[in-house]
Each structure stands twice: as C-alpha cells, then as structure tokens.
C-alpha cells in the first residue's frame, strides 16, 4: 500500500473540491435552507449583515481546503469517483454529523438545526469525494 502525502496530492482536485464545498454552502445556506437555518440557529439577518464577511468567507475557504486535503489523503490516489463518493458520504454522515450531534445534544440545540448542518456536511463531503476520486 502506497502512502499519500502532500507531495502526491492532486492540488487542482483539492482546490476544486474545496471550491465546490464553498459553492454548495452558498446554495445550502442561501436560497435552499437559508431562512430555515436562520430560524433554527437563532442568528438574525442583522447579525449576518454586521459580521466580518472577509474573515468568515476567508476562514471558510481555508477550512474547506484543509477538509479537502484530509479527504484526499484518506481516499488515496487510486480511488475512483464511486469510492470517493462512498468515502465522502460516510465521512460526512458518520464522522462529522455524529460529532455535531454530540455537541448539539449537550448544547441543547434543535434537531432541525442538526439536520440542516449535518445534511450540508454530508452533501459537501460526498461531492468533495466524487471530485477527488474522479480527478487523478
């Protein structure tokens, strides 16, 4: 079994996967579920408007790159799109969503908010996995 490290990554695929996550987030938390997320999270539209958008979007892009690098190293250079989809889906559903679930239980956050956020993470990692698996 070969190793997958930073030098063996397809950096264009990593950037594309990270960008896809950014775009999916814009759709998910915008026209698709934006109003439901605002209600479930308790964040007001005014708070969103007052936020430091450069900081929020810049750090979001950076974190998406970190996630894409990690997923690329996890699935390895020999993966195809199908394995990438499976690995991404399982990562989003079982690692990320369950970790969010534990936190949400202790913070007493709503099931609705968890479904919105965990759903995004599952879709996000699934698409990232497809891109990383298909693009060698």
C-alpha positions in Angstrom: 0.0 0.0 0.0 1.5 3.4 -1.1 1.5 6.5 1.0 -0.5 9.6 0.3 1.2 12.7 1.5 1.2 16.4 0.5 3.6 15.8 -2.4 1.4 13.1 -4.0 -1.9 15.1 -3.9 -3.6 16.4 -7.0 -3.7 20.0 -5.8 -6.0 21.1 -8.6 -8.5 18.5 -7.5 -8.1 19.6 -3.8 -8.8 23.2 -4.8 -11.8 22.2 -6.9 -13.2 20.1 -4.1 -12.8 23.0 -1.6 -14.4 25.4 -4.1 -17.3 23.0 -4.6 -17.8 22.9 -0.8 -17.9 26.7 -0.8 -20.4 26.8 -3.6 -22.6 24.1 -2.0 -22.6 26.1 1.2 -23.6 29.2 -0.6 -26.6 27.4 -2.1 -27.4 25.4 1.0 -27.4 28.3 3.5 -28.7 30.7 0.9 -31.7 30.1 -1.3 -32.2 26.4 -0.3 -32.3 26.5 3.5 -31.1 30.0 4.5 -34.3 31.1 6.1 -34.8 27.8 7.9 -31.2 27.9 9.2 -31.6 31.5 10.5 -34.7 30.4 12.4 -33.2 27.2 13.8 -29.9 28.8 14.7 -31.3 31.9 16.2 -29.0 34.1 14.2 -30.6 37.3 12.9 -30.3 38.7 9.5 -28.9 41.8 11.1 -26.2 39.8 12.8 -25.3 38.2 9.4 -25.1 41.7 7.8 -22.9 43.0 10.7 -20.5 40.1 10.5 -17.0 40.4 9.2 -17.6 38.8 5.8 -13.9 38.7 4.7 -13.0 36.8 7.9 -16.0 34.5 7.6 -15.5 33.6 4.0 -11.7 33.6 4.1 -11.6 31.2 7.0 -14.4 29.1 5.4 -12.3 28.8 2.3 -9.2 27.8 4.3 -11.1 25.2 6.3 -12.6 23.7 3.1 -9.1 23.4 1.7 -8.0 21.6 4.9 -11.0 19.3 4.7 -10.3 18.5 1.0 -6.7 17.8 1.8 -7.6 15.4 4.6 -10.2 13.7 2.5 -7.8 13.3 -0.5 -5.2 11.7 1.8 -7.9 9.5 3.3 -9.3 8.2 0.0 -5.8 7.9 -1.6 -4.6 8.4 -5.2 -6.0 5.2 -6.6 -9.7 5.9 -5.8 -12.3 6.3 -8.4 -15.4 8.6 -8.3 -17.5 5.8 -6.8 -15.1 5.2 -3.9 -14.7 8.9 -3.5 -18.5 9.3 -3.2 -18.7 6.5 -0.7 -15.8 7.7 1.4 -17.0 11.3 1.3 -20.6 10.3 2.2 -19.5 8.1 5.1 -17.1 10.8 6.4 -19.9 13.4 6.3 -22.5 11.1 7.8 -20.6 9.2 10.4 -17.6 11.3 11.4 -18.8 14.9 11.0 -22.6 14.6 11.6 -22.2 12.4 14.6 -19.6 14.7 16.1 -22.0 17.6 15.5 -24.8 15.5 17.1 -22.9 15.0 20.3 -22.2 18.7 20.6 -25.8 19.7 19.7 -27.1 17.3 22.4 -25.0 19.0 25.1 -25.7 22.5 23.8 -29.4 21.6 23.6 -29.7 22.7 20.0 -32.6 21.6 17.9 -32.9 18.5 15.7 -33.9 20.8 12.8 -30.6 22.8 13.1 -28.6 19.5 13.3 -30.4 18.2 10.2 -29.6 21.3 8.3 -25.9 21.4 9.3 -25.3 17.7 9.2 -27.1 17.5 5.8 -24.8 20.2 4.4 -21.7 18.4 5.7 -22.8 15.0 4.3 -23.5 16.5 0.8 -20.4 18.6 1.0 -18.1 15.7 1.7 -19.9 13.5 -0.8 -19.3 16.0 -3.6 -15.7 16.6 -2.5 -15.1 12.8 -2.5 -16.5 12.5 -6.1 -14.2 15.2 -7.3 -11.2 13.9 -5.5 -11.9 10.3 -6.6 -12.6 11.1 -10.2 -9.8 13.6 -10.8 -6.4 11.8 -10.5 
